[in-house]
Amino acid sequence: MYKYDQYDQSIVDARVEEFRDQVARRLSGQLTEDQFKPLRLMNGLYLQLHAYMLRVAVPYGTLDSRQMRMLGHIARKYDRGYGHFTTRQNLQFNWIKLEDTPDILAELATVEMHAIQTSGNCIRNISSDQFAGAAADEVADPRPWAELIRQWSTFHPEFSYLPRKFKICVIAADEDRAAMRLHDIGIRLVERDGVLGGQIFVGGGMGRTPMIAPLIRDFVTADDLMSYLEACLRVYNRYGRRDNMYKARIKILVHEIGADDYRRQVEEEFALVKALGIDPPAAELARITAMFAPPALDAAPVALDRSDPDFAVWLDQNVRAHQAPGHAIVTVSLKPVGGIPGDATADQIDLMADLAQRYSHDELRVTHAQNIVLPHVAERDLPAVWQALAEAGLAEANLDLVTDIIACPGLDYCSLANARSIPLAQKLAVRLAPKQRDLGELKVKISGCINACGHHHAGHIGILGVDKKGTENYQLSLGGSGAEDVSLGKITGPGFDEDGVVDAIERVTDTYVAHRAEGERFLDTYRRIGMQPFKEAIYG
């Protein structure tokens, strides 16, 4: 994984001291809240309902054991003993005191971590496939390119004050495990005639106006990738709406002028940018790429004892094939039935760090589904890993099942939310857990407001919390997907209260079971039979 050089470290250290001075001036009254707000947001610090929330960047979801332990330390010392992993592959601390934030950022800086560009109208944390560098189906490890984009975008003078926040995702496989086409820019690395390059999708996103990013260029060589991204951002920065925050995202621009006209303007800009020579020298790309060299994976394949039924189910559900024989990719579920999706205690964070150091070549990944991945586990070590996870309450075998729910913090924490997400996720998981294995792959996603931090538009079953005359109301949608078969869910009809939406979802799952053909997932059945049978079951 990438290691800071002197420039990276000096940038982060300088930002810590700058923010320490800003916090001191705020606490002394020299800065008003209105003056301080843009400064704190530049450092990932939000003022939520009950306290400050600090969002820590985890670039493309990759971190090592010392960084993971630091997150556990901060949770224990400065928060209430836990952290919340997010759909941006970051981590949030929800109970931060303003006076502690400079010290927190200083401690993060000692392990090459920060909170820069986790907020504001800038290029946010670059996301990627959580199986990158381990998956058998990728054409290249996308993380060197994600790191290159991170460096290019950090404090980029032209893109520090964009019309709106901007999210970029890089993957390198046909299977989309990162909701790539629901980003402002999505990049799929591909190989054409032996040349590495990328397909470029622009104009995706969720929120109040969800859109799937159209293909803007079918292939740009890797040598020209940064110039092409620069051109894409320049066109947006030039024409993106700054007079209306609800129409400021690039998806609105691409939609209003059309993908063809946007493409034309990007190609014209690309010709100009390419002449500037901003693409990295081969030596710099080689330097970055070398840091992502795969670890020495020389374990032989083994036949595992599957006599323990719990272990066997976990193997089938949470363990995936690795590109190296004798190894596996392990997903650690942060979704215990009845628990809070994405939360992990400081002790659990420490345990996952220990397991990464001992069994996964000192590497972990945060997933956009709010789980943790140990990417390089020898098959012979899987029983020991499972046993340790089970003892810590982290061995729920529910990856991609109905209890593996994505949920935003909702009205329990967020000042923007209209409804609670966490209690609904807990109640729904308890109700459906007994039948989750029979239901198979079924992705439920919950957002507490229209900003869609819970990705409800992309849920096979999506839930949106709204305010209806002062009460919490939940809209239900069906048929969304963030995968390679990307689609946006459709609203079923009138909303429900909390208990009502749980009942409605159980009727949806019963309808699926009654209509499914052999081998069909929920999404397959929905697409085959349409909305009407589900609406009849829900509303009568």
N, C-alpha and C positions, 0 to 999 in steps of 0.2 A: 504494500500500500504506500501511498505518497507520504514522504517525510518533508517537513519544512526545511527550506534553506534559510540563509541569513535574511533574505528579503521578506519572506513570509513571516518570520518571527518578529522582525523589526516593525512590520506593518501592524501586526496584532498587538505587540507591546505598546506601540505609540497610541493606538486606539484606546487601550485600557487606561492609560494615563490621561488622555484627553477627556474620556468619560468620567474619570474620577474627579476631575476639576469641575465638570458640568454638574455632577451630582452634588458636590459640595456647594456650588452656587445655588442650586435648587433648594437644598436643605436650609441654607442661610437666608433664603428669601430674595436673593439677588435675581433669580429667574422665576417668572410666573409659570404656572402649569402650561399655559398656551405657548410660552417661549421654550419650555423644556420638552414639550411633547415631540416635536420633530427630531430632537437630539436623542431622546430615549428610544424612539422607534428605529433610528439608525443602528441601534445596538440591541434590537430584539426585545425591548422591554415594553410590555403592554400594561395598561391599567385596566384590570378586569373588575368584576363585581365586588370582590371581597379583598383583593390584594393585587400586587403587581405579579405579572406572569413573565418569565424569561424564556425565550425560545432559543435553544442552542443549535447551531448548525452541525449537521453530520453530512458532509458532502457525499453525494451519491450513496448514502446509507452505510458507508464503510468506516469502521473504527476498530481499534485494537483493545487489548485487555486493560492497559493502563488508562486509556481514555474512558473505557466503560467504568472502571473503578472510580475515576474522578467524578463521573456522573452520580455514582452511588454515594460518594463522599459528600457531594454538594447536596444531594437529597437529604442526607442525614444531618448535615451541619446547618444548612440554610433554609430547608423546606420542611415538610412534615413527614419525611421518611420515604418518599416515593417520587417517581417521575412518570411522565405521560409521553409515550412514543406516538408520533403523529403520522398523518397520511403524506406528509412531505419528507418522510424519512428523517425527521428531526426529533428532538426531545424538548418538552416543556416542563418547567417548574412553576407550579400554580400559586405558591404562597411565599413569594419573595418580598423582603423588606428593601425599600429603596436604598437605605444606607449600606446594605450589604452587597449591592450589585457590583461596585468596582472590585471588591475582593473576590467575588465569584468569577468575574471575567479574568482577573489576574491569575487565579488558580487554574481556570480553563486554559489560559495561555501557556502554562507550564507543560501541558500535554498536547500542544498544537491544536487547540480548539478555540472557538470564538462564537459570537452571536451576530457577526456582521452580515448584513443583507438578508436577515431572516424576517425583515419587515420593510415597509416603504415601497415607493414606486421605482423599483430597481429590479435587476435580474436576481431572483431569489435562489435558494439552494438548488443546485443541479441534481436532478434525480436520475435513477438508473435501475436496471434489473438487479434485484437482490441476489440473484444467482450468478451474476457476472464473474467471469474468471473460473467458474466451476461447472456451468451448464454444458451439457454435451451438444446442444443445438446451436451455439453461437458461432458466428464466423470470425469473431475477434473479441477480445475483452473490451467492452465499451468504456471502462473506467479511465484509461489514459485520455480518451477524448473528453470525458466528463470533467476530468481534472484540468485539461487544457482550457475548456470553456469556463471553468471556475476562475482560473487565473486571468483569462481575457476579460471576464465580466466584473471582477472585483475592482471597485472604484473606477470603473470605466468612465472617463469624464463626460462622454457624450450620452451615456445611458444611466447616469446616476439619478436623473429626475425624469423618468419616462411618464407618459400619460397615466399609466397604471402599473401595478405589479406585473411581473413577467416571469413565467415558469418554463424551463427547458428540460427535456428528458432525452436521454440517449440509451438505446437498446441495440442489441446485435443479433437478434434471433427472430424467427418468424412468430414464435409464441411471444405475445406481449404480456409480460408480468408486471408492467409498471404504468399501465393506462397511458401509453405514449401519445395517442391521438387526442387525448383530452387535456393536452398542454398547449401553451401559447406557441411553442415550437417543439415538435417531436422529430427525433432523428432515429432512423433505423439504419445501422451500418449494414452494408451488403457488399458482396463481391461480384464484379462483372468482368469477365475475361481475365481473371487473375488480378484485377485492380480493386483495391479497397476504396469504398466511397460510402455515400449516404443518401437515402431517400429523405426528403425534407417535407414535413407536414407543418402547415402554419394555420393558426386560427382556431384551435380547439380550446375548450375550457368549460367549466361548470358554472356555478352561480345562478343568477336570476335568468340568464339567457344561455342555456347550455348549447354547445355546438361541438361537432366532431371536426377535427382539423382536416381540410382537404389536402391532397398531394399537390405541392407547389413545384417540386422538381424531383423527377424520378431518379436522377443520379448526379451527384456532384462528387468529384474525386476527393479523397481524404486530404490531398495537398491543398485543395481550394476550400475546404470546409469552413474555416474561420472567416475567410473573405465573404463567403455566401451568407453566413450568419450575420455578419456585420451589415451586409446589404439589406437583409430582412429587417433588422432592427432600425436601420436608418429610415426606411420607408415608413415604418410605424411611427417612429419618433417625429417624423415630419408631418404626418397627417392624422395621427391619433387624437381623439377628442380630449381636450383639457378643460372644456367648459361643462362637461357632464360626466361625473364619475361612473354613472351607470352605463355609459356608452363609450367608455375610454379604453376597454380592452382591445387587443389586436383582433380578436374574433369578430368584433363589430365592424372594424375597418374592412377586413377581408370579406365579410358578408355584404357590406353596403356597396363597395366598389366592385365586388366580384373577384373570384379567385383568379380569373384570366387577367384582369387589369392589374391586380396586385402582383401576379407573376411577372407581367411585362415590366413593371416598374422595378421590381427586384433585379431582374436580369440587366436592366440598364444601369442600375446602381452597382451591381456586381462587377460589371466591366470596369467601372471607375475605381472601385475598391481594390480589385485585384491588382491594378497597376501600382497601388501604394505599397504592396509587398508586406502586408500585415501577417500573413501566414507564418507559422513558426519555422525557424531553421530546422533542418533535419536533425541536427545535433541536440536541439532542445527537446524535440519530440522523442528522440531516442532516450534522453535522460529521464523524462517522465515515464515513458513506457517501461524502462528497466526496473522502476520501482514496483511495477505490477507483475513482475515475473512470477509465474506460479511457484509455490513452495515445492520442495522435494517430496513427491508423493510416491512412495515405493512399497506400500503395504499390499500384500497379496489378497485376492478375494477370499472370503470365508463363508462357510455355510452356518448361518445363525440358528441357534436353538429357539424355535418359536412356540415352545410348549406353554409359556405364560401367555394367556390370551390378551392381556392388556398390552404387553410388549409387542405382540404380533399386530394388534390393531394400530398401535403407534407407528410401527415400521411401515405399514401399508399406507397410512394417512399422512404422516408428517415427514417422511424420509423420501428423498428423490435421488435419482441416478446422478452420478458424478461423471465428468468426462474422463477421469482417471480410474482405471480398474482398481477394485479393492477399497474404494472410497465412496462416501455418500454426502448428500447435502441435507442437513437437519434443520427443520423449522421449529423453533420454540414458540409455542402458543402462549400469548399473553391474554387469552380469552377463556379463563376458567368459567365454567357454567355458573352464572350468578355473580361473576366478578365484573370489574370495570374494564371495558375493552381498552387495551393499550397501556394500562398502568402496570408498573413493576415496583416493588419495594426496594429499598436500598440493599437489603440482604439478597434479594433475588438478582438485582443488577450485579452485585459482587459475585454471586455464584456463576452467572453467565460469563462474567469475565474470567473466572477461574477455569471454567470448562473450555473456553476459547483458547486460553493459554496452554492448557494441558492436552486438549484433543483436537483443536481446529487451527493449528499453526498460527495461533495468536490473532485470529481475525473473527469479527462479527459483522453482521449486516442488519440494518433496520429496514423493514419492508414497508411499502406504502399501505399495506393492510394492517399495520400496527403490531407486527410480530417481530421476532428476532431470528436470524439465521446463523447457524454455525456452518460455514461453507465447505470445510475440508476435513471431514471426520472419517477416519479409517473404519471400515466395516467391523473390524474386531473390537473397536471401542464403543460401538453403539449400545450394547447392554449397560455398560458403565455410565454412559451419558444419560440414557433413559432413567436409570435408577436414581441418579443425582437429581434430575429434573423432577421426577415423581415425588421425591422427598421434599422438594421445595414448592410443590403445587404448580409446576410448569410443564407437566407432561400430558395436558389435555390433547387427545388425538382427534382434533377437529379442524385441521387445515382445510379451508374451502367448503366446510359444511355450514349448516344453518346457524350454528352457535358461534362461528368465527366471524362475529359481527364487527363491522367498522362503525365507529360512532365518534362524533365530535364531543368536546366537553359540554356543549349545550348550556342551558340556563343555570346549571349548577355553578358555572364559573364565568361564562362569556357574557360580556356586556352587550354584544350584538344579538344574542340568541332570543328567540321567541318562545322556545319550549325546551323542556329537558330531554336529553338524549340518553343519559346514563341509566336512569331507572327503567326506561323502556327497554333498553338493550338487555338489562339484567332479567327483567320479567319475561321477555320474549325467549331468551336463552333457556330459562328454566322450563318454560312451557313446551318448547320444541326439542329439548335435549333427548327425551326418550325415543324419538323417531328420527333423529338426525342421520343415522347410518342408512336407514331405508330411503331417506330423501336424497342422499347423494350430494353432488355438488350443487350448492344453492347459496349464493352470496347476498347477504342482507346488509344494507348500508343506511345509516341514520344521520340526518343533519338536523340541528336545532334551529336553523334559519336558512334563508334563501342563498346565503353565501356558499353553502354546499361543501363545507369542510369535511363532512362525512361521506361525500361522493354519492349521495343518494340517487342522482341521475343515472349512475352507472351500476346500480344494484340490480341483480336479478329481481329482487324485491327491494324497492327503495321507499324510505319514509322521510317525509319533510315535516318538521314541526313549524306551525304557524300560530299567530295570535288571532283568535276569532272572538272579537268583542270581549277581550280581557281574559279569555280562557285558552288553555293550551289545546291545540287541535292538530291532528296528524293526517296529512295527505299520504295516500298509498299509491305507489307506481309499480308497474311490472315491466319486465323485458329489457332492462338496461344491461350493459356489459362494458367493462373497461379493457377487455382482452382484445386479441386480434380480430375477433368478430364484433367489434365495437358497435354499440347502439345506445340510444337514450331511452330511458323508461317512459311509459305513458301513464298518466294519472287515471286511476280506476273510476273516480267519481267523488262524491262528497267525502269529507274527512271524518275522523273519529276521535273520541277521547282516548286516553292511554289504554284502558282495559278494552275498549272497542277495537282498537287497531290490532291488539294481540289476538283477539278472537277472529278478526278479519283475516289475518295472516294464516292462522291455523286453517281456516276454510279454504284459503288459496292453496295451501300445501295438500289438503285433502283432495281438492279438485285435480291437482297435478297427479297425485297417485292414482286417481280414478281414470285418468285419460292417457297416461303415459304409455308409449310403446316400448318394446324391449330395448334396453340400453339407453333410453333417452334421459338427458338431464332435464331439470326444470325448464331451463331456457329453451331447449329444443322443443319441448312440448308446447310451451307458450307460443313460440313462433309458428308451430304447425297448426294449432287450433285457434289461435287468436285470443283476444281479450274477452269476448262475450261469455264463454262458460265460467270464467273467473268472476266477472261482474254479477252474473246470476247467482253464483254461490255466495258472494259477499253481501249483496243487497236484496236478494230474493226476487 
